[in-house]
């Protein structure tokens, strides 16, 4: 509509209004006609009135049509009424009728605009709520995983950026290399400070237990002892170790009364274990005796009887496990922390599974029903003390149908006091539903019941009660010892005689996986991924070993890294797939599978596969001696620690890895590119050789390959 049309309509309205006012008031009065020239001709007035009448009818029809149209177009008007717009026409300025939908005046246009905005907002809100509702319902598991995956990547990138900002803000001091620890730290194990524990009030044996805090962390690198030498390759290293690598004196060897400690020969440079020579092999006779007590022909039949994993308590120097390793048995040695002559340190030096462990006051960091056999040969545990609570803990980690072997002079006691102690152990074992199968000389062998009904069939008050569901924690982490029988309510209660034998045990079926809430497709995919990944690891390591470290004089060419790697630590083991792939590939290694306490707990699955593992919080030092492992592996650990926002730093984690790693040992880390890059920059402070390798199959991840150099203490001849 052009300007002249607007002007014509305006004149018509003025004429019409003047006519109405003239009818009510005196004719000369023309209100609202100021500045507008009106013709005084009577014919013009008649024509104008007729025209105004026609225009008025048209405007009424249009107004009615407009109102109907708007009522249909804006159905939410009743929900959001305009308090400033009356339901009927009222007198506006100068007594004129006001049309809320009229577009003829600025005021009415303003009101219309506000109403349209309100209605539009209502539509947007409703559509947003409806869309959000349907999006929530229809979103798939895959899309949720993708969103979470993207969020985690952004979070990890943020952590990496903050790490870089922190380094820049602290200046060059942040990038300085770490100092070496003092000589007193050569075999130092954090969290086992007896004098400090006594000062804190620990007593009655608990001062020897593990007590960690933020002060337990070291901010220096542990150097090896003077004259330290790289351990001999497996299996030679199983029977011969270097004296300089361990803190052990000839007097400690000669004064030892242990079965395995007696079978050692010591010279100026080496310790030779007599198990390498059949004519001195008392361990073979001993293990043969145990097999016969079970009813087997010899120790080679342990696997057929359902035995695969053994917990050797107070293991001496690991000769029992060393002998059984060739029989496809995996023996985990645990012993108390010892500042000198450590059983755990020597066992690890021989390339055998071991860790510091004691249940003087706390439960072991293993799930209930973890081991097929427990072995204690003069292990130093007073099983009759504290009302038999140590036997209760032994029962917790022993699988149904499993065996408990105890060799002690106490079993053949002659004096009344020792006979009383022996009677207590025997009676208490019976109340635990253990059946004594045999006793020969000093060795007694029990079999744990395979029937849960045994506990309810005992006489009232006979022995400890079974744990309630609230107290039956499947995977405790250094929890105080419990006085009740655990594991009886577990879905994993399956006698070892009913399980598939090794190595088929490592391949769990659908019903077994359902116990851990795991889908067979996920388990199968993990296994297939490791079959592909492991050869890639080896192909990456082999040229690095050859190019950086030519063989030493007098050594045969190894098939790297076969024989160069024996003790392996997997810091984030998941399902134990890395361990399983190593064994299927024929690698002569053993793996300590660690499940971080803050992540998904698949440790019960790992131990049920016939592997060994432990729960651990990586913001705390690992319970072992320095220089324990040849290879440290970690997949996704940095991401896990980042998501949990732990109180420890990445530097704390890498300093601990450096303590655990042997000189010339290897680190393989797989994680997101930002975290791997941050880790690579950190390795310069540890003086490691590090390389970042891209992974073609996954552009988001990177592989960090590191090697710890062989540093020697300055000013001391080697």
C-alpha positions as CSV (number, residue, x, y, z in Angstrom):
1,X,0.0,0.0,0.0
2,X,1.5,3.4,-1.1
3,X,1.5,6.7,0.6
4,X,-1.5,8.1,-1.2
5,X,-3.6,5.0,-0.2
6,X,-2.7,5.5,3.4
7,X,-3.6,9.2,3.1
8,X,-7.0,8.4,1.5
9,X,-7.9,5.9,4.3
10,X,-6.8,8.4,6.9
11,X,-9.0,11.1,5.4
12,X,-12.0,8.8,5.3
13,X,-11.6,7.9,8.9
14,X,-11.4,11.6,9.8
15,X,-14.5,12.3,7.8
16,X,-16.4,9.5,9.5
17,X,-15.3,10.5,12.9
18,X,-16.2,14.1,12.2
19,X,-19.6,13.0,11.2
20,X,-20.1,11.0,14.4
21,X,-18.9,13.9,16.5
22,X,-21.0,16.3,14.6
23,X,-24.1,14.2,15.4
24,X,-23.4,14.2,19.0
25,X,-22.0,17.7,19.4
26,X,-22.3,21.0,17.5
27,X,-21.4,20.7,13.8
28,X,-18.6,23.3,13.8
29,X,-16.6,21.2,16.1
30,X,-14.2,18.9,14.1
31,X,-12.1,17.1,16.7
32,X,-9.1,15.3,15.3
33,X,-9.1,17.2,12.0
34,X,-6.3,19.6,12.9
35,X,-4.0,20.2,9.9
36,X,-6.3,18.4,7.5
37,X,-8.3,20.3,5.0
38,X,-12.0,19.2,4.7
39,X,-14.2,20.3,1.8
40,X,-17.4,22.1,2.8
41,X,-19.5,20.9,-0.2
42,X,-22.7,19.0,0.8
43,X,-22.5,16.5,-2.0
44,X,-19.0,15.8,-1.1
45,X,-20.2,15.2,2.4
46,X,-22.9,12.7,1.3
47,X,-20.4,10.9,-0.9
48,X,-18.0,10.9,1.9
49,X,-20.5,9.4,4.3
50,X,-21.6,6.7,1.9
51,X,-18.0,5.9,1.2
52,X,-17.2,5.8,4.9
53,X,-20.1,3.5,5.5
54,X,-18.9,1.1,2.8
55,X,-15.3,1.2,4.1
56,X,-16.5,0.7,7.6
57,X,-18.3,-2.5,6.6
58,X,-15.3,-3.7,4.8
59,X,-13.0,-3.0,7.8
60,X,-15.4,-4.9,10.1
61,X,-15.4,-7.9,7.8
62,X,-11.6,-7.7,7.5
63,X,-11.2,-7.4,11.3
64,X,-13.4,-10.4,11.9
65,X,-11.4,-12.3,9.3
66,X,-8.1,-11.2,10.8
67,X,-9.2,-12.3,14.3
68,X,-10.3,-15.7,13.0
69,X,-7.0,-16.2,11.2
70,X,-4.9,-15.2,14.2
71,X,-6.9,-17.4,16.5
72,X,-6.0,-20.4,14.3
73,X,-2.5,-19.3,13.7
74,X,-1.7,-18.7,17.4
75,X,-3.6,-21.4,19.4
76,X,-1.4,-20.8,22.5
77,X,-2.8,-17.3,22.9
78,X,-5.0,-18.4,25.7
79,X,-2.0,-19.8,27.6
80,X,-0.2,-16.5,27.5
81,X,-2.8,-13.7,27.6
82,X,-1.7,-10.1,27.3
83,X,-2.7,-8.3,30.4
84,X,-2.5,-5.0,28.6
85,X,-4.9,-6.0,25.8
86,X,-8.6,-6.1,26.9
87,X,-10.9,-8.8,25.7
88,X,-13.3,-6.2,24.3
89,X,-12.6,-2.9,22.6
90,X,-12.1,-0.1,25.0
91,X,-11.7,3.6,24.5
92,X,-8.2,4.5,23.7
93,X,-6.7,7.9,23.4
94,X,-9.1,10.6,22.7
95,X,-12.0,8.2,23.2
96,X,-11.3,6.1,20.1
97,X,-11.9,2.4,19.9
98,X,-8.6,0.4,20.2
99,X,-8.2,-2.8,18.0
100,X,-5.6,-5.1,19.4
101,X,-4.8,-6.5,16.0
102,X,-5.0,-3.3,14.1
103,X,-1.9,-2.5,12.2
104,X,-2.8,1.0,11.6
105,X,-1.1,2.6,14.6
106,X,2.4,2.2,16.1
107,X,1.0,1.3,19.5
108,X,-1.1,-1.5,18.1
109,X,1.9,-2.8,16.0
110,X,4.0,-2.8,19.2
111,X,1.4,-4.9,21.1
112,X,1.2,-7.2,18.2
113,X,4.9,-7.7,18.1
114,X,5.1,-8.4,21.8
115,X,2.3,-11.0,21.5
116,X,4.0,-12.6,18.5
117,X,7.3,-12.8,20.5
118,X,5.5,-14.4,23.4
119,X,3.8,-17.0,21.2
120,X,7.0,-17.7,19.4
121,X,8.8,-18.2,22.6
122,X,6.1,-20.6,23.7
123,X,6.4,-22.6,20.5
124,X,10.2,-22.7,20.8
125,X,10.0,-24.0,24.4
126,X,7.5,-26.7,23.6
127,X,9.4,-27.8,20.5
128,X,12.7,-27.9,22.5
129,X,11.1,-29.9,25.3
130,X,9.5,-32.3,22.8
131,X,12.7,-32.7,20.8
132,X,14.8,-33.2,24.0
133,X,12.3,-35.9,25.2
134,X,12.5,-37.8,21.9
135,X,16.2,-37.4,21.6
136,X,16.6,-38.9,25.1
137,X,14.4,-41.8,24.2
138,X,15.9,-42.5,20.8
139,X,19.6,-42.0,21.5
140,X,21.4,-45.3,21.1
141,X,24.1,-46.9,23.2
142,X,26.6,-46.2,20.4
143,X,25.8,-42.5,20.2
144,X,26.1,-42.2,24.0
145,X,29.5,-43.8,23.8
146,X,30.5,-41.5,21.1
147,X,29.5,-38.5,23.1
148,X,31.3,-39.8,26.2
149,X,34.3,-40.6,24.0
150,X,34.4,-37.0,22.6
151,X,34.0,-35.5,26.1
152,X,36.9,-37.6,27.4
153,X,39.1,-36.6,24.6
154,X,38.3,-32.9,25.3
155,X,39.0,-33.4,29.0
156,X,42.4,-35.1,28.2
157,X,43.3,-32.3,25.8
158,X,42.5,-29.8,28.6
159,X,44.7,-31.7,31.1
160,X,47.5,-31.8,28.6
161,X,47.1,-28.0,27.9
162,X,47.1,-27.3,31.6
163,X,50.2,-29.4,32.0
164,X,51.9,-27.3,29.3
165,X,50.8,-24.1,30.9
166,X,52.1,-25.2,34.3
167,X,55.5,-26.0,32.8
168,X,55.7,-22.6,31.1
169,X,54.6,-20.8,34.3
170,X,57.2,-22.5,36.4
171,X,60.0,-21.7,34.0
172,X,63.1,-23.8,33.3
173,X,63.1,-25.3,36.9
174,X,60.1,-27.3,35.9
175,X,62.0,-29.0,33.1
176,X,65.1,-29.9,35.2
177,X,66.1,-33.5,35.4
178,X,65.3,-35.3,38.6
179,X,68.1,-36.0,41.1
180,X,69.3,-39.4,42.0
181,X,68.3,-40.8,45.4
182,X,70.8,-41.4,48.2
183,X,72.5,-44.8,48.5
184,X,70.2,-45.8,51.3
185,X,67.3,-45.9,48.8
186,X,68.8,-48.7,46.7
187,X,66.3,-51.3,48.1
188,X,63.9,-48.8,49.7
189,X,60.2,-49.7,49.5
190,X,57.8,-46.8,50.3
191,X,55.0,-47.4,52.8
192,X,57.1,-49.9,54.8
193,X,58.8,-47.6,57.3
194,X,58.8,-49.5,60.6
195,X,60.3,-46.7,62.7
196,X,57.8,-44.2,61.4
197,X,54.9,-46.7,61.8
198,X,55.9,-47.2,65.5
199,X,55.9,-43.5,66.0
200,X,52.4,-43.3,64.6
201,X,51.2,-45.8,67.1
202,X,51.2,-49.0,65.1
203,X,52.1,-52.1,67.1
204,X,51.4,-55.8,67.6
205,X,53.0,-56.6,64.2
206,X,51.0,-54.0,62.3
207,X,54.1,-51.8,62.3
208,X,55.5,-54.1,59.6
209,X,52.4,-53.7,57.4
210,X,51.9,-51.4,54.6
211,X,50.9,-47.8,55.6
212,X,50.8,-45.3,52.7
213,X,50.3,-41.6,52.6
214,X,51.3,-38.7,50.4
215,X,54.6,-38.5,52.2
216,X,55.5,-42.0,50.9
217,X,56.2,-40.6,47.4
218,X,59.8,-40.2,46.3
219,X,60.9,-37.3,44.1
220,X,64.2,-38.8,43.0
221,X,65.5,-41.7,40.9
222,X,66.8,-44.8,42.6
223,X,70.2,-45.9,41.4
224,X,71.2,-49.6,41.4
225,X,73.8,-50.9,43.9
226,X,77.5,-50.7,43.2
227,X,78.6,-53.5,40.8
228,X,75.0,-54.2,39.7
229,X,74.8,-56.3,36.6
230,X,72.0,-57.0,34.1
231,X,70.3,-60.3,35.2
232,X,71.0,-63.4,33.1
233,X,68.5,-64.4,30.5
234,X,65.7,-66.8,31.3
235,X,65.9,-69.7,32.1
236,X,69.6,-69.4,33.1
237,X,68.6,-66.5,35.4
238,X,66.2,-68.7,37.3
239,X,69.1,-70.7,38.8
240,X,71.9,-68.1,38.9
241,X,71.7,-64.5,40.1
242,X,74.4,-61.9,40.7
243,X,75.2,-61.3,44.4
244,X,75.6,-57.5,43.8
245,X,72.0,-57.2,42.6
246,X,70.5,-58.2,46.0
247,X,71.2,-57.2,49.5
248,X,72.1,-60.6,50.9
249,X,75.1,-61.8,53.0
250,X,76.7,-65.2,53.2
251,X,75.7,-65.3,56.9
252,X,72.0,-64.9,56.1
253,X,72.2,-67.8,53.6
254,X,74.1,-70.1,55.9
255,X,71.9,-69.3,59.0
256,X,68.7,-69.9,57.1
257,X,66.6,-72.9,58.1
258,X,64.1,-72.7,55.2
259,X,63.8,-75.6,52.8
260,X,64.4,-73.4,49.8
261,X,67.1,-71.3,51.4
262,X,69.2,-74.3,52.2
263,X,69.4,-75.2,48.5
264,X,71.8,-72.4,47.6
265,X,75.4,-72.1,46.8
266,X,77.2,-68.8,47.3
267,X,80.4,-67.6,45.8
268,X,82.0,-64.1,45.4
269,X,79.8,-63.0,42.4
270,X,76.9,-65.5,42.1
271,X,74.2,-67.3,44.0
272,X,73.4,-70.7,42.4
273,X,70.3,-72.5,43.4
274,X,70.7,-76.2,43.6
275,X,67.4,-76.9,41.9
276,X,69.3,-76.6,38.7
277,X,71.1,-79.9,39.5
278,X,68.9,-83.0,39.9
279,X,71.2,-84.7,42.4
280,X,70.4,-81.9,44.9
281,X,66.8,-81.3,43.9
282,X,64.9,-81.7,47.2
283,X,62.1,-79.5,45.8
284,X,61.2,-82.2,43.2
285,X,60.8,-84.8,45.9
286,X,58.8,-82.4,48.1
287,X,56.4,-81.5,45.3
288,X,56.1,-85.2,44.4
289,X,55.1,-85.9,48.0
290,X,52.4,-83.3,47.9
291,X,51.0,-84.7,44.7
292,X,50.8,-88.2,46.2
293,X,49.0,-86.8,49.3
294,X,46.3,-85.4,47.0
295,X,46.1,-88.8,45.3
296,X,48.0,-87.9,42.1
297,X,50.8,-89.8,40.5
298,X,53.2,-86.8,40.5
299,X,53.3,-83.0,40.3
300,X,52.8,-83.2,36.6
301,X,49.2,-84.1,37.3
302,X,48.4,-81.0,39.3
303,X,46.8,-79.4,36.3
304,X,44.5,-82.4,35.7
305,X,43.4,-82.0,39.3
306,X,42.2,-78.4,38.7
307,X,45.3,-76.7,40.1
308,X,46.8,-73.8,38.1
309,X,47.6,-70.9,40.5
310,X,49.3,-71.3,43.9
311,X,49.9,-68.7,46.6
312,X,53.2,-69.5,48.3
313,X,53.2,-67.7,51.7
314,X,56.7,-67.0,53.0
315,X,58.2,-68.5,49.9
316,X,61.8,-68.5,50.8
317,X,63.6,-67.7,47.6
318,X,61.0,-69.2,45.3
319,X,62.4,-72.6,44.5
320,X,59.0,-74.3,45.0
321,X,57.4,-72.1,42.3
322,X,60.5,-72.3,40.1
323,X,60.2,-76.1,39.9
324,X,56.4,-76.0,39.3
325,X,56.7,-73.4,36.5
326,X,57.8,-76.2,34.1
327,X,54.6,-78.0,35.0
328,X,52.4,-75.1,33.7
329,X,51.7,-74.0,37.3
330,X,51.9,-70.3,38.3
331,X,53.1,-69.7,41.8
332,X,52.8,-66.2,43.4
333,X,55.2,-65.6,46.2
334,X,54.2,-63.3,49.1
335,X,56.3,-62.4,52.1
336,X,56.8,-59.6,54.6
337,X,58.9,-56.6,53.9
338,X,62.5,-57.3,54.8
339,X,65.3,-54.6,54.7
340,X,67.9,-57.3,54.1
341,X,67.8,-60.8,52.7
342,X,64.4,-60.3,51.2
343,X,62.6,-63.4,49.9
344,X,60.5,-61.3,47.5
345,X,63.6,-59.5,46.1
346,X,65.5,-62.7,45.4
347,X,62.4,-64.4,43.9
348,X,61.9,-61.5,41.5
349,X,65.6,-61.5,40.6
350,X,65.1,-65.1,39.6
351,X,62.3,-64.1,37.2
352,X,59.5,-65.6,39.3
353,X,56.2,-63.9,40.5
354,X,56.4,-62.2,43.9
355,X,55.2,-59.2,45.8
356,X,55.4,-58.0,49.4
357,X,52.3,-59.2,51.2
358,X,51.2,-59.8,54.7
359,X,47.9,-60.4,56.5
360,X,49.0,-59.4,59.9
361,X,46.2,-56.9,60.2
362,X,44.8,-56.4,56.7
363,X,43.3,-58.5,54.0
364,X,45.4,-59.3,50.9
365,X,44.6,-57.2,47.8
366,X,43.2,-60.3,46.0
367,X,39.6,-61.2,45.3
368,X,37.9,-63.9,47.3
369,X,38.3,-67.4,45.7
370,X,41.5,-66.5,43.9
371,X,43.9,-69.4,44.2
372,X,43.7,-73.2,43.6
373,X,46.3,-74.0,46.3
374,X,47.9,-72.2,49.3
375,X,51.3,-73.4,50.4
376,X,53.2,-72.6,53.6
377,X,56.5,-74.3,54.3
378,X,57.9,-72.9,57.5
379,X,56.5,-69.6,56.4
380,X,56.6,-68.0,59.9
381,X,52.8,-67.4,60.2
382,X,51.4,-68.3,63.6
383,X,48.1,-69.8,62.4
384,X,46.8,-70.3,65.9
385,X,47.1,-66.7,66.9
386,X,44.3,-64.1,67.0
387,X,41.6,-66.7,67.3
388,X,42.4,-68.2,63.9
389,X,41.8,-65.0,61.9
390,X,44.8,-65.7,59.6
391,X,43.2,-69.1,58.7
392,X,40.0,-67.3,57.9
393,X,41.9,-65.0,55.4
394,X,43.6,-68.0,53.9
395,X,40.2,-69.6,53.4
396,X,38.9,-66.4,51.8
397,X,41.4,-66.4,48.9
398,X,41.2,-70.2,48.5
399,X,38.8,-71.5,45.8
400,X,36.2,-74.2,46.6
401,X,37.8,-77.6,46.4
402,X,41.3,-76.0,46.7
403,X,44.2,-77.3,48.8
404,X,46.0,-75.9,51.8
405,X,49.5,-77.3,52.3
406,X,51.3,-76.6,55.6
407,X,54.8,-77.9,56.4
408,X,55.9,-77.1,60.0
409,X,57.6,-78.8,63.0
410,X,54.5,-77.9,64.9
411,X,52.5,-80.7,63.2
412,X,54.8,-83.3,64.9
413,X,55.0,-81.5,68.2
414,X,56.0,-83.4,71.3
415,X,55.7,-80.9,74.1
416,X,52.2,-80.0,75.4
417,X,52.3,-76.3,74.4
418,X,53.0,-77.1,70.8
419,X,50.6,-79.9,70.8
420,X,47.9,-77.5,72.0
421,X,48.7,-75.1,69.2
422,X,48.6,-77.9,66.6
423,X,45.2,-79.1,68.0
424,X,43.8,-75.6,67.7
425,X,44.8,-75.4,64.0
426,X,43.5,-78.8,63.2
427,X,40.1,-78.2,64.9
428,X,39.7,-74.8,63.5
429,X,40.4,-76.0,60.0
430,X,37.7,-78.6,60.4
431,X,35.3,-75.8,61.5
432,X,36.2,-74.0,58.3
433,X,34.9,-77.1,56.4
434,X,38.4,-78.2,55.4
435,X,38.9,-81.9,55.1
436,X,42.3,-83.2,56.2
437,X,43.4,-85.5,53.3
438,X,46.8,-86.6,54.5
439,X,49.7,-86.0,56.9
440,X,53.3,-87.1,56.1
441,X,56.1,-86.1,58.4
442,X,55.8,-82.4,58.9
443,X,53.4,-81.8,56.0
444,X,49.7,-81.7,56.4
445,X,47.3,-81.3,53.4
446,X,43.6,-80.1,53.7
447,X,41.0,-79.7,51.0
448,X,38.4,-76.9,51.2
449,X,34.8,-77.9,50.9
450,X,33.1,-77.6,47.5
451,X,29.6,-77.5,49.0
452,X,28.2,-74.4,50.6
453,X,25.8,-76.4,52.6
454,X,28.7,-77.6,54.8
455,X,28.6,-74.2,56.7
456,X,25.0,-74.5,57.6
457,X,25.3,-78.2,58.6
458,X,27.9,-77.4,61.3
459,X,27.1,-77.6,65.0
460,X,25.8,-74.3,66.4
461,X,28.7,-72.1,67.5
462,X,31.2,-74.3,65.8
463,X,33.7,-72.1,64.0
464,X,33.3,-68.6,62.5
465,X,30.0,-67.7,60.9
466,X,29.6,-66.8,57.2
467,X,29.8,-63.2,56.3
468,X,26.7,-61.2,55.6
469,X,26.2,-59.7,52.2
470,X,27.3,-56.3,53.4
471,X,30.6,-57.6,54.8
472,X,31.4,-60.1,52.0
473,X,33.4,-57.7,49.8
474,X,34.6,-59.7,46.8
475,X,37.7,-57.5,46.1
476,X,38.9,-55.8,49.3
477,X,41.8,-53.3,49.1
478,X,43.9,-53.7,52.3
479,X,40.7,-53.8,54.4
480,X,41.1,-54.9,58.1
481,X,40.9,-58.7,58.6
482,X,37.4,-60.1,59.0
483,X,36.3,-62.7,61.4
484,X,33.7,-64.3,59.2
485,X,33.9,-66.8,56.3
486,X,33.8,-64.9,52.9
487,X,33.0,-65.9,49.4
488,X,30.0,-68.2,50.2
489,X,27.5,-65.9,48.5
490,X,29.6,-65.3,45.4
491,X,28.4,-66.4,41.9
492,X,32.0,-67.5,41.3
493,X,31.7,-70.3,43.8
494,X,32.7,-73.1,41.5
495,X,34.9,-76.1,42.7
496,X,38.2,-76.3,40.9
497,X,37.4,-79.9,39.9
498,X,34.5,-78.6,37.9
499,X,36.4,-76.0,36.0
500,X,38.1,-76.6,32.6
501,X,41.8,-77.3,33.0
502,X,44.6,-75.1,31.9
503,X,45.1,-73.7,29.3
504,X,41.5,-74.0,28.2
505,X,40.5,-72.2,31.4
506,X,41.7,-68.9,30.0
507,X,39.0,-69.0,27.4
508,X,35.8,-68.3,29.3
509,X,32.5,-69.3,27.8
510,X,29.2,-67.3,27.6
511,X,27.8,-68.4,31.0
512,X,31.1,-67.8,32.7
513,X,31.4,-64.3,31.3
514,X,27.9,-63.5,32.4
515,X,29.0,-63.8,36.0
516,X,31.2,-60.7,35.4
517,X,28.6,-58.8,33.4
518,X,30.7,-59.2,30.3
519,X,29.3,-59.8,26.8
520,X,31.1,-62.6,24.8
521,X,31.5,-60.2,21.8
522,X,33.5,-57.7,24.0
523,X,35.7,-60.5,25.4
524,X,36.3,-61.9,21.9
525,X,37.0,-58.5,20.4
526,X,39.6,-57.8,23.1
527,X,41.3,-61.1,22.5
528,X,41.4,-60.5,18.7
529,X,42.8,-57.0,19.2
530,X,45.7,-58.4,21.3
531,X,46.5,-61.0,18.8
532,X,47.1,-58.2,16.3
533,X,48.7,-55.7,18.7
534,X,51.3,-58.0,20.3
535,X,53.2,-58.7,17.0
536,X,53.2,-55.0,16.4
537,X,54.7,-54.3,19.8
538,X,57.4,-56.9,19.1
539,X,58.1,-55.6,15.6
540,X,58.6,-52.1,17.1
541,X,60.9,-53.3,19.9
542,X,63.1,-55.5,17.9
543,X,64.8,-52.9,15.6
544,X,65.2,-50.6,18.6
545,X,67.0,-53.3,20.6
546,X,69.3,-54.1,17.7
547,X,70.1,-50.5,16.7
548,X,70.5,-49.1,20.2
549,X,71.9,-52.0,22.1
550,X,74.2,-54.4,20.2
551,X,74.8,-57.7,21.9
552,X,77.3,-57.7,24.7
553,X,80.7,-59.5,24.4
554,X,80.3,-63.2,24.9
555,X,76.5,-63.3,24.4
556,X,74.6,-65.2,21.8
557,X,72.3,-63.3,19.5
558,X,68.9,-63.2,21.3
559,X,65.6,-63.2,19.5
560,X,64.5,-59.8,20.8
561,X,62.7,-59.2,23.0
562,X,62.3,-63.0,23.7
563,X,64.6,-63.9,26.6
564,X,65.4,-60.2,27.2
565,X,62.0,-59.8,28.9
566,X,60.9,-62.0,31.7
567,X,59.1,-60.0,34.5
568,X,56.2,-58.0,33.0
569,X,54.0,-55.5,34.8
570,X,50.7,-54.6,33.2
571,X,49.5,-51.4,35.0
572,X,45.9,-51.5,33.6
573,X,45.2,-55.1,32.8
574,X,41.5,-54.8,31.8
575,X,40.6,-58.5,31.0
576,X,44.2,-59.8,31.1
577,X,44.3,-59.9,27.3
578,X,47.9,-58.7,27.1
579,X,49.0,-61.6,29.4
580,X,46.9,-64.1,27.5
581,X,48.3,-63.0,24.1
582,X,51.9,-63.3,25.4
583,X,51.3,-66.9,26.5
584,X,49.6,-67.9,23.3
585,X,52.5,-66.4,21.4
586,X,54.9,-68.7,23.3
587,X,56.7,-65.9,25.2
588,X,58.4,-67.2,28.2
589,X,57.2,-64.4,30.5
590,X,55.0,-64.0,33.5
591,X,52.7,-60.9,34.0
592,X,51.6,-59.1,37.1
593,X,48.1,-58.0,36.1
594,X,47.2,-54.9,38.0
595,X,43.7,-53.6,38.2
596,X,43.5,-49.9,39.3
597,X,41.2,-49.4,42.2
598,X,39.4,-46.5,40.4
599,X,38.5,-48.4,37.3
600,X,36.2,-51.3,36.3
601,X,37.2,-54.3,38.5
602,X,37.9,-57.3,36.3
603,X,40.4,-58.8,38.7
604,X,38.0,-61.7,39.6
605,X,37.8,-62.5,35.8
606,X,41.6,-62.4,35.5
607,X,42.3,-64.8,38.4
608,X,39.5,-67.1,37.2
609,X,41.3,-67.3,33.8
610,X,44.3,-68.9,35.6
611,X,46.4,-65.7,35.7
612,X,47.7,-63.7,38.7
613,X,46.9,-60.1,39.5
614,X,46.3,-57.6,42.3
615,X,44.3,-54.5,43.0
616,X,46.3,-51.3,43.3
617,X,45.9,-47.5,43.6
618,X,48.6,-46.0,41.4
619,X,48.7,-42.9,43.5
620,X,50.5,-45.1,46.0
621,X,53.8,-47.0,45.6
622,X,53.5,-50.6,44.4
623,X,54.4,-53.2,47.1
624,X,57.7,-54.4,45.6
625,X,61.4,-53.7,45.6
626,X,63.3,-51.4,43.1
627,X,64.3,-53.0,39.8
628,X,61.6,-55.7,39.8
629,X,60.4,-55.6,36.2
630,X,61.9,-55.9,32.7
631,X,58.8,-54.4,30.9
632,X,56.1,-52.1,32.1
633,X,53.0,-51.9,30.0
634,X,50.1,-49.5,30.4
635,X,47.1,-49.0,28.0
636,X,44.7,-46.3,28.8
637,X,46.1,-45.7,32.3
638,X,46.8,-42.0,31.8
639,X,43.2,-41.5,30.6
640,X,41.9,-43.3,33.6
641,X,43.9,-41.3,36.1
642,X,42.9,-38.1,34.3
643,X,39.2,-38.8,34.4
644,X,39.4,-39.6,38.1
645,X,41.3,-36.4,38.9
646,X,43.6,-38.1,41.4
647,X,45.6,-36.2,44.0
648,X,48.9,-37.5,42.5
649,X,50.6,-36.1,39.5
650,X,51.9,-37.7,36.3
651,X,55.4,-37.1,37.6
652,X,54.6,-39.2,40.7
653,X,53.4,-42.0,38.4
654,X,56.5,-42.0,36.2
655,X,58.9,-41.7,39.1
656,X,57.3,-44.9,40.6
657,X,57.6,-46.6,37.2
658,X,61.3,-45.7,37.2
659,X,61.7,-47.3,40.6
660,X,60.0,-50.5,39.5
661,X,61.9,-50.8,36.2
662,X,65.3,-52.5,35.8
663,X,68.2,-50.7,34.1
664,X,67.7,-51.1,30.3
665,X,64.1,-52.0,31.0
666,X,61.2,-51.0,28.7
667,X,58.0,-49.0,29.0
668,X,55.2,-49.3,26.5
669,X,52.3,-46.9,26.9
670,X,49.3,-46.5,24.7
671,X,46.9,-43.6,25.2
672,X,45.5,-40.5,23.6
673,X,47.8,-38.2,21.6
674,X,47.7,-35.3,24.0
675,X,48.5,-37.4,27.1
676,X,51.2,-39.4,25.3
677,X,52.8,-36.1,24.2
678,X,52.7,-34.8,27.8
679,X,54.2,-38.1,29.0
680,X,57.0,-37.9,26.4
681,X,58.0,-34.5,27.6
682,X,58.1,-35.8,31.1
683,X,60.5,-38.6,30.3
684,X,63.2,-36.1,29.6
685,X,63.3,-35.4,33.4
686,X,63.8,-39.1,34.0
687,X,66.6,-39.3,31.4
688,X,64.7,-42.0,29.5
689,X,65.1,-42.6,25.8
690,X,61.6,-42.1,24.4
691,X,59.9,-42.4,21.0
692,X,56.3,-41.7,20.0
693,X,54.8,-43.9,17.3
694,X,51.6,-43.3,15.4
695,X,49.0,-46.1,15.3
696,X,47.5,-46.3,11.8
697,X,44.3,-48.1,12.9
698,X,43.5,-45.4,15.4
699,X,44.3,-41.8,14.7
700,X,43.4,-40.7,18.3
701,X,45.9,-42.9,20.0
702,X,49.7,-42.9,20.1
703,X,52.3,-45.4,21.3
704,X,55.1,-44.3,23.7
705,X,58.1,-46.6,23.7
706,X,60.7,-45.8,26.4
707,X,63.9,-47.4,27.7
708,X,65.5,-46.7,31.1
709,X,69.3,-46.2,30.7
710,X,71.8,-48.0,32.9
711,X,73.1,-45.3,35.3
712,X,75.8,-46.0,37.8
713,X,76.7,-44.1,40.8
714,X,79.3,-41.4,40.1
715,X,82.7,-41.8,41.6
716,X,82.4,-45.5,42.3
717,X,84.1,-48.1,40.2
718,X,81.9,-50.9,38.8
